[in-house]
């Protein structure tokens, strides 16, 4: 292959593939902005029905790629990845006619949702553990799918047929909140916390060195139900 052909191939990739990824990214930005609107409105509605002021209900906008939703003892962190990814070839969605007829449909932006203890943020306990509980894939044509724990991995799996909208985002936010609040804090194993230095104990009030998490050992990547 000559230099002229190599140059042309490079130009084709830049003009087609890179441009398509930009379209996917821009579409993901649009839907993440819509998600933030749903979060803000949803927390306002929930707050009207919870008279107990001790219960946390708060929304925080942290720029173009992050939003936080405080629900009771939890904080849900919604983070939009700044890269575009292609669904793997062995993903069920990649086997559908929708993707096979147009492989570009497999390129998606991703919104990851993490569950942390609210106190981890309130008290700057930076060593505390958080967990990815689901992730949302969105392509250029608004087709989407959700991978996640429990019900979150079962509700929206039909990438070929389903398209995202504000109503679906609202339902998804409620489902995420329900899952997070049912995902209780468990006591860590005694052996993990029975030895502590004087320095660690002195620092606990400002920046805990004893890791706290909702479930020790829970890794989203190792679950069998994250795929279709």
The 8 nearest C-alpha neighbors of each residue, nearest first, counted from 0:
[[1, 4, 2, 5, 3, 6, 8, 7],
 [2, 0, 4, 3, 5, 6, 7, 8],
 [1, 3, 5, 4, 6, 0, 7, 8],
 [2, 4, 6, 1, 5, 7, 0, 8],
 [5, 3, 7, 1, 6, 2, 8, 0],
 [6, 4, 2, 8, 7, 3, 9, 1],
 [5, 7, 9, 3, 4, 8, 2, 10],
 [6, 8, 4, 10, 9, 5, 11, 3],
 [9, 7, 11, 5, 10, 6, 4, 12],
 [8, 10, 6, 12, 7, 11, 5, 13],
 [9, 11, 7, 13, 8, 12, 14, 6],
 [12, 10, 8, 14, 9, 13, 15, 7],
 [13, 11, 16, 9, 15, 10, 14, 8],
 [12, 14, 17, 10, 11, 15, 16, 9],
 [15, 13, 11, 12, 18, 10, 17, 16],
 [14, 16, 18, 12, 13, 17, 11, 19],
 [17, 15, 12, 19, 18, 13, 20, 14],
 [18, 16, 13, 20, 19, 15, 14, 21],
 [17, 19, 21, 15, 20, 16, 14, 22],
 [18, 20, 22, 16, 21, 17, 15, 23],
 [21, 19, 23, 17, 22, 18, 24, 16],
 [20, 22, 24, 18, 19, 23, 25, 17],
 [21, 23, 19, 25, 20, 24, 26, 139],
 [24, 22, 139, 20, 26, 21, 25, 138],
 [23, 25, 21, 27, 26, 22, 108, 20],
 [26, 24, 28, 22, 27, 23, 21, 29],
 [25, 27, 29, 23, 28, 24, 139, 22],
 [26, 28, 24, 30, 29, 25, 108, 31],
 [29, 27, 25, 31, 26, 30, 32, 24],
 [28, 30, 26, 32, 27, 31, 25, 33],
 [31, 29, 33, 27, 32, 28, 34, 26],
 [30, 32, 34, 28, 33, 29, 27, 35],
 [31, 33, 35, 29, 30, 34, 28, 36],
 [34, 32, 30, 36, 31, 35, 37, 29],
 [35, 33, 31, 37, 36, 32, 30, 38],
 [34, 36, 38, 32, 37, 33, 39, 31],
 [35, 37, 33, 39, 34, 38, 40, 32],
 [36, 38, 34, 40, 35, 39, 41, 169],
 [39, 37, 35, 41, 36, 40, 42, 34],
 [40, 38, 36, 42, 41, 37, 58, 35],
 [41, 39, 43, 37, 42, 38, 36, 44],
 [40, 42, 38, 44, 43, 39, 37, 45],
 [41, 43, 45, 44, 39, 40, 46, 38],
 [44, 42, 46, 40, 41, 45, 39, 47],
 [43, 45, 41, 47, 42, 46, 40, 48],
 [46, 44, 42, 47, 48, 43, 41, 49],
 [45, 47, 43, 49, 48, 44, 42, 56],
 [48, 46, 44, 45, 49, 43, 50, 42],
 [47, 49, 46, 45, 50, 44, 51, 43],
 [48, 50, 46, 51, 47, 45, 52, 54],
 [51, 49, 52, 48, 47, 46, 54, 53],
 [52, 50, 53, 49, 54, 55, 48, 46],
 [53, 51, 54, 50, 55, 49, 56, 46],
 [54, 52, 51, 55, 71, 50, 56, 49],
 [55, 53, 71, 52, 51, 56, 70, 49],
 [54, 56, 71, 70, 69, 57, 53, 72],
 [57, 55, 70, 69, 46, 42, 54, 71],
 [56, 58, 69, 68, 55, 42, 59, 70],
 [57, 59, 68, 67, 39, 69, 42, 60],
 [58, 60, 67, 66, 61, 68, 57, 39],
 [59, 61, 66, 62, 67, 65, 58, 35],
 [62, 60, 65, 66, 59, 63, 64, 67],
 [61, 63, 64, 65, 60, 66, 59, 32],
 [62, 64, 65, 61, 28, 32, 79, 31],
 [63, 65, 79, 78, 62, 80, 66, 61],
 [66, 64, 78, 61, 77, 62, 63, 79],
 [65, 67, 60, 77, 61, 59, 76, 78],
 [68, 66, 76, 59, 75, 58, 77, 74],
 [67, 69, 58, 75, 74, 57, 70, 59],
 [68, 70, 74, 57, 56, 73, 55, 58],
 [71, 69, 73, 56, 55, 74, 72, 68],
 [70, 72, 55, 54, 73, 69, 56, 117],
 [71, 73, 117, 116, 70, 74, 55, 118],
 [74, 72, 117, 116, 70, 71, 115, 69],
 [73, 75, 69, 117, 115, 68, 116, 70],
 [76, 74, 114, 68, 67, 113, 115, 69],
 [75, 77, 67, 113, 112, 66, 78, 74],
 [78, 76, 112, 66, 65, 111, 67, 75],
 [77, 79, 65, 111, 110, 64, 76, 80],
 [78, 80, 110, 64, 109, 111, 81, 65],
 [81, 79, 82, 109, 110, 78, 108, 64],
 [80, 82, 79, 83, 24, 64, 108, 109],
 [83, 81, 80, 84, 108, 24, 109, 20],
 [82, 84, 108, 107, 20, 24, 106, 81],
 [85, 83, 107, 106, 108, 86, 82, 109],
 [84, 86, 106, 105, 107, 87, 83, 103],
 [87, 85, 105, 106, 88, 90, 84, 93],
 [86, 88, 90, 89, 85, 93, 105, 92],
 [87, 89, 90, 93, 86, 94, 91, 92],
 [90, 88, 87, 91, 93, 94, 86, 92],
 [89, 91, 87, 93, 92, 88, 86, 226],
 [90, 92, 94, 93, 227, 89, 95, 226],
 [91, 93, 94, 90, 95, 158, 159, 98],
 [94, 92, 91, 90, 98, 95, 88, 105],
 [93, 95, 91, 92, 99, 96, 98, 90],
 [96, 94, 97, 92, 93, 98, 99, 159],
 [95, 97, 99, 98, 100, 94, 159, 93],
 [96, 98, 95, 159, 100, 99, 101, 104],
 [99, 97, 102, 101, 96, 104, 100, 93],
 [98, 100, 96, 101, 102, 97, 95, 94],
 [101, 99, 98, 96, 97, 102, 95, 104],
 [100, 102, 98, 103, 99, 104, 97, 105],
 [103, 101, 98, 104, 99, 105, 100, 106],
 [104, 102, 105, 101, 106, 98, 19, 16],
 [103, 105, 102, 98, 106, 101, 138, 139],
 [106, 104, 103, 86, 85, 102, 98, 107],
 [107, 105, 85, 104, 84, 103, 138, 86],
 [108, 106, 138, 137, 84, 136, 83, 85],
 [107, 109, 83, 137, 27, 136, 24, 23],
 [110, 108, 136, 135, 80, 79, 111, 107],
 [109, 111, 79, 135, 134, 78, 80, 112],
 [112, 110, 134, 78, 77, 79, 133, 109],
 [111, 113, 77, 133, 76, 131, 134, 132],
 [114, 112, 131, 76, 130, 75, 132, 129],
 [113, 115, 75, 130, 129, 74, 131, 76],
 [116, 114, 129, 74, 73, 117, 75, 113],
 [115, 117, 73, 119, 118, 74, 72, 114],
 [116, 118, 73, 74, 72, 119, 120, 115],
 [119, 117, 121, 120, 116, 122, 72, 124],
 [118, 120, 124, 117, 116, 122, 121, 123],
 [121, 119, 123, 118, 122, 117, 124, 116],
 [120, 122, 118, 119, 123, 117, 124, 116],
 [121, 123, 120, 124, 118, 119, 205, 206],
 [124, 122, 120, 125, 119, 121, 206, 205],
 [125, 123, 119, 206, 207, 122, 126, 127],
 [124, 126, 123, 127, 206, 119, 207, 120],
 [127, 125, 210, 124, 208, 128, 207, 209],
 [128, 126, 210, 211, 125, 124, 212, 119],
 [127, 129, 212, 211, 126, 210, 130, 115],
 [130, 128, 115, 114, 212, 113, 127, 131],
 [131, 129, 113, 114, 132, 115, 128, 218],
 [130, 132, 113, 112, 133, 219, 114, 111],
 [131, 133, 147, 148, 113, 130, 112, 114],
 [134, 132, 147, 112, 146, 131, 111, 148],
 [133, 135, 111, 146, 110, 145, 112, 147],
 [134, 136, 145, 110, 109, 144, 111, 137],
 [135, 137, 109, 143, 144, 107, 108, 145],
 [138, 136, 143, 107, 108, 142, 141, 27],
 [139, 137, 107, 141, 140, 142, 23, 106],
 [138, 140, 23, 141, 26, 22, 137, 104],
 [139, 141, 138, 142, 104, 162, 137, 23],
 [142, 140, 162, 138, 139, 163, 137, 143],
 [143, 141, 162, 140, 138, 161, 137, 158],
 [142, 144, 137, 136, 158, 162, 141, 163],
 [143, 145, 156, 158, 136, 155, 135, 157],
 [146, 144, 135, 155, 134, 156, 152, 136],
 [147, 145, 152, 225, 134, 133, 226, 135],
 [148, 146, 133, 152, 151, 225, 132, 134],
 [147, 149, 151, 152, 132, 150, 133, 225],
 [148, 150, 151, 152, 147, 153, 178, 224],
 [151, 149, 153, 152, 154, 148, 147, 174],
 [150, 152, 147, 149, 148, 153, 154, 133],
 [151, 153, 147, 146, 150, 148, 149, 154],
 [154, 152, 150, 151, 155, 156, 149, 146],
 [153, 155, 151, 152, 150, 156, 145, 171],
 [156, 154, 145, 144, 153, 157, 152, 151],
 [155, 157, 144, 158, 145, 153, 154, 227],
 [158, 156, 159, 160, 161, 155, 144, 92],
 [157, 159, 144, 143, 160, 161, 156, 142],
 [158, 160, 157, 97, 161, 95, 92, 142],
 [161, 159, 157, 158, 162, 142, 97, 143],
 [160, 162, 158, 142, 157, 159, 143, 163],
 [163, 161, 142, 141, 143, 164, 160, 158],
 [162, 164, 141, 167, 143, 142, 161, 165],
 [163, 165, 167, 166, 168, 162, 141, 30],
 [166, 164, 168, 167, 169, 33, 163, 37],
 [167, 165, 169, 168, 164, 170, 163, 171],
 [166, 168, 170, 169, 164, 165, 171, 163],
 [169, 167, 171, 165, 166, 170, 172, 164],
 [170, 168, 166, 172, 167, 171, 37, 165],
 [169, 171, 167, 173, 168, 172, 174, 166],
 [170, 172, 168, 174, 169, 173, 167, 175],
 [171, 173, 175, 169, 174, 170, 168, 176],
 [174, 172, 176, 170, 175, 171, 177, 169],
 [175, 173, 171, 177, 176, 172, 178, 170],
 [174, 176, 172, 178, 173, 177, 171, 179],
 [177, 175, 173, 179, 174, 178, 172, 180],
 [178, 176, 174, 180, 175, 179, 173, 181],
 [177, 179, 175, 181, 176, 180, 182, 174],
 [178, 180, 182, 176, 181, 177, 175, 114],
 [181, 179, 177, 182, 178, 176, 183, 73],
 [180, 182, 178, 179, 183, 177, 176, 184],
 [183, 181, 179, 180, 178, 184, 213, 214],
 [184, 182, 181, 213, 185, 180, 214, 179],
 [183, 185, 213, 214, 186, 212, 182, 116],
 [184, 186, 214, 213, 187, 183, 212, 215],
 [185, 187, 188, 184, 189, 214, 213, 211],
 [188, 186, 185, 189, 191, 215, 192, 211],
 [189, 187, 191, 190, 186, 192, 215, 193],
 [188, 190, 191, 192, 193, 187, 186, 194],
 [191, 189, 193, 188, 192, 194, 187, 195],
 [190, 192, 189, 188, 193, 187, 194, 209],
 [193, 191, 189, 190, 194, 209, 195, 188],
 [192, 194, 190, 189, 191, 195, 188, 209],
 [195, 193, 192, 196, 191, 190, 189, 209],
 [194, 196, 199, 193, 200, 197, 192, 198],
 [195, 197, 199, 198, 200, 194, 201, 208],
 [198, 196, 200, 199, 201, 195, 202, 194],
 [197, 199, 201, 196, 200, 202, 195, 203],
 [200, 198, 196, 202, 201, 197, 208, 203],
 [199, 201, 197, 203, 202, 198, 196, 195],
 [202, 200, 198, 199, 203, 197, 204, 205],
 [201, 203, 199, 200, 204, 205, 206, 207],
 [204, 202, 207, 200, 206, 205, 201, 199],
 [203, 205, 202, 206, 207, 201, 200, 122],
 [206, 204, 203, 202, 207, 122, 123, 124],
 [207, 205, 124, 203, 202, 123, 204, 208],
 [206, 208, 203, 124, 209, 202, 205, 204],
 [209, 207, 210, 199, 203, 126, 206, 202],
 [210, 208, 207, 211, 192, 126, 203, 127],
 [209, 211, 127, 126, 208, 128, 212, 207],
 [212, 210, 127, 128, 209, 213, 126, 187],
 [213, 211, 128, 214, 127, 215, 129, 210],
 [212, 214, 184, 185, 183, 215, 182, 211],
 [215, 213, 212, 217, 185, 216, 184, 183],
 [214, 216, 217, 212, 213, 187, 185, 128],
 [215, 217, 218, 214, 212, 213, 219, 130],
 [218, 216, 215, 214, 219, 130, 221, 222],
 [219, 217, 220, 221, 216, 222, 130, 131],
 [218, 220, 221, 222, 131, 217, 132, 130],
 [221, 219, 218, 222, 225, 223, 131, 217],
 [222, 220, 219, 218, 223, 225, 217, 224],
 [223, 221, 219, 224, 220, 225, 218, 148],
 [222, 224, 225, 221, 226, 220, 219, 148],
 [225, 223, 226, 222, 152, 227, 148, 147],
 [226, 224, 146, 147, 223, 222, 152, 227],
 [225, 227, 224, 146, 90, 223, 91, 152],
 [226, 91, 156, 90, 225, 224, 92, 146]]
